[in-house]
Amino acid sequence: QVQLVESGGGLVQTGGSLRLSCAAPGNFFSAYATGWYRQAPGKQRELVARISNLGRTNYGDSVKGRFTISRDNRKKTVSLQMNSLKPEDTGAYYCNVGGTILAAGDYWGQGTQVTVSS
């Protein structure tokens, strides 16, 4: 069983920044794509950003130009730098490991809450 540990969520004002991190212990991390998804109350889970094992990225349309995904294969972490945050960015953010640059894999974190106040 793969355990992903997310951190970095919180409350921020509109226009502010947050950085999320996800640790993925184990020897498999560097071989897999990974990414972030989010889910707002009453809405479906949606793609925020994904990054392949070689560093190719894929962003959801609503976050392009504001969010940046990165990974450190040595530390086995994936991070999401979120700038110019908007109230519509509010939701639970989930780390995901596995899959491809386009599709989620099987391993999910427990989620970390991001709340952007107006």
N, C-alpha and C positions, 0 to 999 in steps of 0.2 A: 504494500500500500504506500503510495506516494503522498507525503504531507507537504503542502505548500503553506508557507507562513507569510501573510501579508502585513504590512505596517504603513503608517503615514497618513491615514485618513484624518479627517477632522472638520472643523467649522472655519470657514473663511468668507470674507466679504467679496462681493462682485469686483472683479478685476485683480483679485489676489492670485497667489500661487500655492500649490501643494506638490509634494513629491511622494509618490507611492513606491514601495519596494516589495518584492516577493522573493523569498528564499526557497530554493528547491534542492534540498539535500539529496545526495545520491550521485551515482556515476553516469546517469543518463542525460543530464541536463543539456550538455553541449551538443548533443546529437539531435535535439528536437527544436521545432518552432515553439514559440511561447507568446503570450499576449495578455491583454486586459479587455474585460467586458464590463458593462455596467447595466444596472437594472433600477429604474425608478418605480415608485409605487404605482401599481396598476398598469405597468407597461412591460413589454417583453424585454428580455435581455438582449443587448445590442453590442456590436463590436465597437471598441474604442481604438485599439491598435494591436497589431501583431508584428512579430519580428522573427525571421527565419534563423536557423542555426548559423547561417553565413552573414547575417546582418541586414538582409532585405526587409523593408518595412511596408506595412499596409495600414492605413488609417481610415477610420470612419469619417464620412464627409463633414460631420458637425464639429470635428476637433482638428481638422487639418489646419496647420499653421499656428496652432496654439499648444498642442500637446506633442511631446517627443518621447518615444519609447527607446530604451537602450538595454543592453544586456552585458553581463560580465561573466563569461563562461568559467573563469578561474574561481570566482567567488560564488558561482551558481546562483546568480540573482538576475532579476529583470526589474527594471524601474520605469516609472512613468512620470515625467515632468509635466505638470499641468500649469499653464500660464493663462492669464486673461480669463479667469474662470467666470462663468455665468450661472445664474440660478438654474438654468436648464441642465447644467452639468451635475446637479444633485442626484445622488443615488448610491446604491451599494456597488462597489467596484470589486471585481473578481479576477484573480490571476488564473491563467490557464496554461498548461504545458501539454505538448503533444500536437498532433495534427499537422497542418501545413500552413503556409503563409496566408491562405484564404479561409481555412476551416479550423474550428476549435478541435483540440484533442480531448482526451478522456479525463485529465486530471485538473481538478478545480480547488482553489483555496476557499476559505470560509467566508471571505468577503470583508471589506473595510468600508465604512461609511464616509462619504464626502457630502458635506452640506455647504451650499453657497448661498449666503444671505444677500438679499437685495437692498 
